Each structure stands twice: as structure tokens, then as C-alpha cells.
Amino acid sequence: MQSRVVEMEENKDPLVVVGRTNHQTRALPQRLLQLLMLFLFLCFTFSVASIYMIKYFGFHSIVPSVKPSLQPCIEEESSKLERWISPPSNLMHTMSDKELLWRASMVPRIKKYPFKRVPKIAFMFLTKGPLPLAPIWERFFKGNQGRYSIYIHSLPSFKADFPSSSVFYKRQIPSQVTEWGKMSMCDAERRLIANALLDISNEWFVLLSESCIPLYNFNVIYKYISQSKHSFIGAFDDPGPYGRGRYDENMLPEVNITDWRKGSQWFEINRKLALYIVEDTKFYPKFAEFCKPACYVDEHYFPTMLTIQASNLLANRSITWVDWSRGGPHPATFGKSDITEEFMKRMLAGRNCTYNERNISTCFLFARKFAPSALEPLFLLAPKYLGF
């Protein structure tokens, strides 16, 4: 008997444990089922409530932040004309020449502008570095904001330090090294024109060097250029060794010797001719390959190409005065001792030329080449002789 009691006592705890375990096993699925049913009920309730709110109050009442975050962006990007007509706020960009020329070649198909457009003259300075005659130009531009824009192509290593009050402040464009008489010079000129074309208000484009000065005040020059029926670029047929003598028959069939022209590097062109220059892929390869020193491409490429494309728009003369009387491959350079009242009178003396099919005496609007030392006497004599 004692042994049975002991056996029962020994088996007591295991029986109790087994009973509890079976009870918990039955209770656990019931609890999970209840939780699952509660979750499904909440989901159903939320779905019904959402449908009700969308139906009676609209989607934007649930997510009011969607409209304010998107709407201003859409309006600003697509509905404001200023985005398309405003000039670049920063001339420094990362476009390659190929990308720049492509971008600059875009033109509106509708010729009449749907906004008030004041045509501007783009003054394009092709220089190695500083602009020693900048004070002259500062005084020339003063008071004429909105009728001009400025672009500077210098050596890539040159960093201008014009003050923020200067008209030349931040007017440098991305540039590359240029060599006189080589295609890199024309590349620089195309780069200047292309950057200037990005401003839709630029209508006329004048190429200048750091040694140039204006010969009249801004109003006179603006009126002369804006009212001209032609653009001022030299493009004449020179039968001699420095003209047709530089022609290469490998330029056929794009360029015939009868189309070969020569002219000064310094020009003024209108927007239509500027577009011809930046979009050209037909004549450029021929000149790049077959016009190398002693064929100086900057004297022949634009005059020849524009003669073929639009000879009726060319005045066939430059408006930049130079003095070749001293002889040599380059015109005379004038320093401080050269700038006298007699010199100013001689430089501004009347000449004979054609303007809008009539003869006039005012033939030049700019002059070169002036050394940095010429600044002081020019600055002193400008009010009396140049009108500013």
C-alpha cells in the first residue's frame, strides 16, 4: 500500500502538468482568432470610413498637402514666359562648344514677339586678358542699360577682378586658348556669338578687341547700327596672292574660287547672320582643313561663308578704323605720345562710304589699336571729340 501511495504521489505532478498544457493549447487559438477578427473589423471600418470621406469631402480634404507642394512648381515652370525669354543669369556654364552652338541655333518660328522687346547690341570683346581701356567703355555705356550686353572671351587662365559696380563684372564666358590666324580664333568668335545669342534681345553683334575704343557716344552708334539695312563685315574679292592666292581647290564643291572672299576680322552682324555662323557645319570643316597659314582663316571664313549664304545683307566694309600707313603685317599701335588733338581730328575726319544706298562721311564707329598708355589722354579728350 505504501508503495502505491508513493507511486500515486510520484505521478501526481505530471498529471496536473499535462492537464494544464492541454487547456492552454485549446485557449491559445481562440485568442488568436479573436485578435484576427478584431483586426479585420478595424480594417473594414477604416475602408468604409475612407470611401465615405472621399465621396462626400473629396480627396484633397484627406491629403491637403499635395496641392500646395506641386501647384507652384507647375505654374512657375510652364506658364511664365519670362522663363524662356530672360537672358542667362550666369555666363559661366559647363556646355561644350558642340552643345553651346546647338543651343544657340534655336530660333522662334513666329517672328512677331508676344512681349515688348528692346533690341540690344552685344559688344563682344576678344582679348588675352585685361581690358586696359575699360574706363573709356564704362563712361560710354553709362546710362544706357537695357540697350546693350557685354561678353568677354579671354585666356582660360585669366580671372577678371572688375568690381560689382562695373559693366564688365561677371561678363566672361567659358573660353579656350586661341592662336592668331588659326581656326581657334574663329572658334572663339563663334563662342562669343553663341553665348550672345542665348539672350533673345540681342539683335546686333559687334566684335572688338581690348585695344578698341568707340568713336561716338552710345546713342549715335546705336542709331547707326540699328537703322542700317546691312551688316558691316568686309567681304571683297582680292585677285592677288593674299586673296585668291590663298584658295585651295580641295574646298570644292562647297567653296568655289569665285566665292572666295577676304575681310577684316572685326565686324558687326545682325541676328540672322549670327545664326548662319553658329549653325554652320557645311563650310567649317573645309576651312578648318584647307585654310591654314599662310591662309589666315579669320580673314576668309566668315566673309566667304556669309557671301555664299546672304551676300545681300553685307555692306562689304568694316566699321572699325585702323591705320596701315606704317606698313607691316599689323596696323599701327598708338601710345600715350600719339594721342593729341591733331590725331583725334585726323582719326575722326570725314570719309566717303555707302550707308543704306547713299553716300555719307561717317564710316567708322570704332577704332584700334590703342596701347594701355593711351588711356589717360583718350579719357581727357573723349568729352570734346568723342561726345562722352
Salt bridges, closest charged atoms under 4 A:
GLU77 OE1 - ARG83 NE 3.05
ASP97 OD2 - ARG191 NH2 2.73
GLU179 OE1 - LYS182 NZ 3.32
ASP199 OD2 - LYS120 NZ 2.63
GLU203 OE1 - ARG117 NH2 2.68
ASP237 OD2 - ARG244 NH2 2.77
GLU254 OE1 - LYS286 NZ 3.44
GLU299 OE1 - ARG246 NH1 2.77
ASP323 OD2 - ARG346 NH1 3.76
ASP338 OD1 - ARG326 NH2 3.70
GLU341 OE1 - LYS384 NZ 3.14
GLU357 OE1 - LYS229 NZ 3.32
GLU357 OE2 - HIS230 NE2 3.68
GLU376 OE1 - LYS336 NZ 3.62
